[in-house]
Amino acid sequence: MHKNNHEVRAVRDVQCSIIRFVRRREQTIRAEGLEPLQYEFLMLVEPFHQQARKPNISRVATELGMHHHSAVELVNRLIKRGLLRKDRDKRDKRHALLQATARGKRLLRQAILTEYAEMREFAPELLQNLKLFLKQRRVLANSAGSKS
């Protein structure tokens, strides 16, 4: 088989592993009662709660690569579902500070535990494909270097 075919196969195998995991993860999260973007949003809100200041919409939107107005809509949907609370920042009234509700924390915790189990199942396949990818990359680098 031509060298480029090995390289393409190595990249494809890594990508396919990741795609399979992401799709399964999305199905699992939906089964837990969350949309994937809601889950990701709550994942970013909840860890901040341990800090002195709660996160604001702009910070979470930036982390998720979202436009601010899209994050505001998502926040409103999460509030409507009783999963998130929004309070005005006492220091800067322009900012809304976010906090997961008790219900939001329970749903998030269950989804995290489920995702953790799936990651443990998925990790060996991804690691194997990454090892093959790195091995193929070394083979290609060595053969390119020997032609010089």
JOPE-V354733 format. One record per residue. N is the residue number from 1. RES is the residue in one letter. D_LAST is the distance of its C-alpha to the last C-alpha in whole Angstrom. Layout:
<<N & RES & D_LAST> <N & RES & D_LAST>>
//
This chain:
<<1 & M & 22> <2 & H & 19> <3 & K & 17> <4 & N & 18> <5 & N & 22> <6 & H & 21> <7 & E & 20> <8 & V & 23> <9 & R & 26> <10 & A & 25> <11 & V & 25> <12 & R & 28> <13 & D & 30> <14 & V & 30> <15 & Q & 31> <16 & C & 34> <17 & S & 35> <18 & I & 35> <19 & I & 37> <20 & R & 40> <21 & F & 40> <22 & V & 41> <23 & R & 43> <24 & R & 45> <25 & R & 46> <26 & E & 47> <27 & Q & 50> <28 & T & 51> <29 & I & 51> <30 & R & 53> <31 & A & 55> <32 & E & 56> <33 & G & 58> <34 & L & 55> <35 & E & 53> <36 & P & 49> <37 & L & 49> <38 & Q & 52> <39 & Y & 51> <40 & E & 48> <41 & F & 50> <42 & L & 53> <43 & M & 50> <44 & L & 49> <45 & V & 53> <46 & E & 54> <47 & P & 52> <48 & F & 53> <49 & H & 56> <50 & Q & 56> <51 & Q & 55> <52 & A & 58> <53 & R & 57> <54 & K & 57> <55 & P & 54> <56 & N & 55> <57 & I & 54> <58 & S & 51> <59 & R & 49> <60 & V & 49> <61 & A & 48> <62 & T & 45> <63 & E & 44> <64 & L & 44> <65 & G & 43> <66 & M & 46> <67 & H & 48> <68 & H & 52> <69 & H & 54> <70 & S & 52> <71 & A & 53> <72 & V & 56> <73 & E & 57> <74 & L & 55> <75 & V & 57> <76 & N & 60> <77 & R & 60> <78 & L & 59> <79 & I & 62> <80 & K & 64> <81 & R & 63> <82 & G & 64> <83 & L & 61> <84 & L & 60> <85 & R & 62> <86 & K & 62> <87 & D & 64> <88 & R & 64> <89 & D & 62> <90 & K & 65> <91 & R & 63> <92 & D & 62> <93 & K & 64> <94 & R & 61> <95 & H & 59> <96 & A & 60> <97 & L & 59> <98 & L & 58> <99 & Q & 59> <100 & A & 59> <101 & T & 62> <102 & A & 63> <103 & R & 63> <104 & G & 59> <105 & K & 59> <106 & R & 60> <107 & L & 58> <108 & L & 55> <109 & R & 55> <110 & Q & 56> <111 & A & 53> <112 & I & 50> <113 & L & 52> <114 & T & 51> <115 & E & 47> <116 & Y & 47> <117 & A & 48> <118 & E & 45> <119 & M & 42> <120 & R & 43> <121 & E & 43> <122 & F & 40> <123 & A & 38> <124 & P & 37> <125 & E & 35> <126 & L & 34> <127 & L & 32> <128 & Q & 31> <129 & N & 29> <130 & L & 28> <131 & K & 26> <132 & L & 25> <133 & F & 23> <134 & L & 22> <135 & K & 21> <136 & Q & 19> <137 & R & 17> <138 & R & 16> <139 & V & 15> <140 & L & 13> <141 & A & 11> <142 & N & 10> <143 & S & 9> <144 & A & 7> <145 & G & 6> <146 & S & 5> <147 & K & 4> <148 & S & 0>>
//
